[in-house]
Structure formats: C-alpha cells, structure tokens
C-alpha cells in the first residue's frame, strides 16, 4: 500500500486550465489562486498567444478576458469555433451588456465572471464547472 500522496495522484487527474488575460497582475492572481487549489494553470498574455495554445494543447477549462489587444476574447472565440472543442470557457468581462454576453455565449462562452471579482468567487465557479 502506497502513501497518501501516491493514492491521491493515482486516483485524480490534475485539471489543466489556461488563463488568457493581458493584465499581468490579474493573470498572476488567478494562476496563484487556482494553483493553490491543485489545478495545473498555464498562461497567455494576449488573444493571439491564447489562440495558439488553445489550438495546439488540450485544456479542461479556459479563462478568457473579453478586452485584450491583438485579438479580443470574442475574436478568440470566433477563431476556435471551427475547432469544435468541448472545453468550458469562462469569459472575464467588465462589459456587462447583455448583447455582448449573448454573442459570447453563441460562440461558446457558457460562463461569465464580471470584473472585478473575488478569488473565492472564481474558485467556486471553477470547482463547480470542473468537479460538478
């Protein structure tokens, strides 16, 4: 019989999360918070880098900022739609207009987190999505 660490590692796969946000401080806060919860978290500094990672690597969850330079979160959603990925997406947004939410929802963002938000709110949503 192995120790508790071995049993845990064998029974639960670490979930991979990609955080795409151009705000470095917010990105680091999200990463640190979710890593503390036991998730494997990777980052992208803008929409272009985010799209490249999404197109080439499997993730269990994507956290995507709405407003970014180069490619906005909405443009990333449009570009990944043809890939038909089955990955949940949380859209971070300071834009609370319903038409923006509806359009993002059409392109695959099923969850929204308004900015500003507390780390505990984000953790609760991530846990709900990934762990039921």
N, C-alpha and C positions, 0 to 999 in steps of 0.2 A: 504494500500500500504506500503510495507516494505522499508527500506532504501536501498541505492545503493549497499551496501555490500551484503545484503540478495539477491537482484536481481541477482547480479553477481554470487554468489555462486550457486544459483538455476539454472542458465542458462548455466553454463560452468563447465564441469567435469575437475578436475585437472589431467593432464597427468603425468604418473609415468615413470621415467627414471632411469635405472640402469647404473652406471659408474663402469667399471671393469678395473682397472689400478693399477699396483704395485708401481707407483711413487706417494707417498703421497701428495706432493706439487701440482702436476698437477691434481690429483684427487680432491683435495680441491678447486683448482681454477675453475675446471669445475663445481663442485657442487655449489659453491657460485654464479657463473655466471648464471647458469640455474635456481637456486632457486630465484634469483633476478628477473628473467623473469616470475616467477609464477609457475614453474614446481615443482613437488614433486620428489626429487632426492635421491636415495639410492646408497650405495657404496659397492664394493667388492674389497679386497686388492690383490687378485690374481685370476687365472683362475679357481681353484678348488672352491673357495667361490662363484665366479661368476656363475659357472655351477649350483651349489646347489640352488642359488637364482632364476636363470632362470628356472630351472626345477620345482620349487615349488611355484613361485609367478608370477602373471601376470604383464607385463610391456608394456608400449606403445612404448618404444624405448630403445635400448641397445647401449651403447657406450663402445666399446671393444678394449683394447690395443692389438696390434699384438704380441709384445715380452714381455712375463711375465714368471716368474719361475713357477714350478709345472705343470701348463697347459698353453700352449701358446694360444693366441687368436684363431689361426687356429684350435687347438685341441678342444677348447670350441665349435667352430662352428661345428666341426665334431660330437661331443657328443650330441649337441642339435638338429642336423638334424633329427634324428628319431622321435623327439617330434612333428615335423611338426607345429612349432609355426608360427603364422602370424605376427611377430613383426619385424619392420625395425631395422637394425643393422648398426651402423657407426663404421668402423674399423679405429682406430688411428694407424698410421704407419710411422716410419722413413724409412721403406723399400719401395722404390718406384718401385721395379722391376715389370714389367707387369705380369710375370708369377705368382707372389705372389698375385697380385690383382685379376687375373683371377681365381685362386684357391679359394680365399676367396669369390669371387662373386658366384662361383659354390656352395659353402656351405652356402650361404645366406646373406653375407655382401654385400648389394647393394650400400652402400655409403662409401666413404673414406675421411679421413681428414689427410693430411700429417703433421707430426711433423717437426718443430714447427709450431704452428698456433696461430692466434689471437683469443681472446674470441669472438670478433664480427663475425668472420668467422664461428665459431661453432654455435653461436646463430642463425645466418642466415640460416644455414643448418638445424638445429633442428626445427626452426619455419617453414621452407619450408616442411619438412617431416611431422610434426605433424599437421600443420594448413593449408596445401595446399598453 
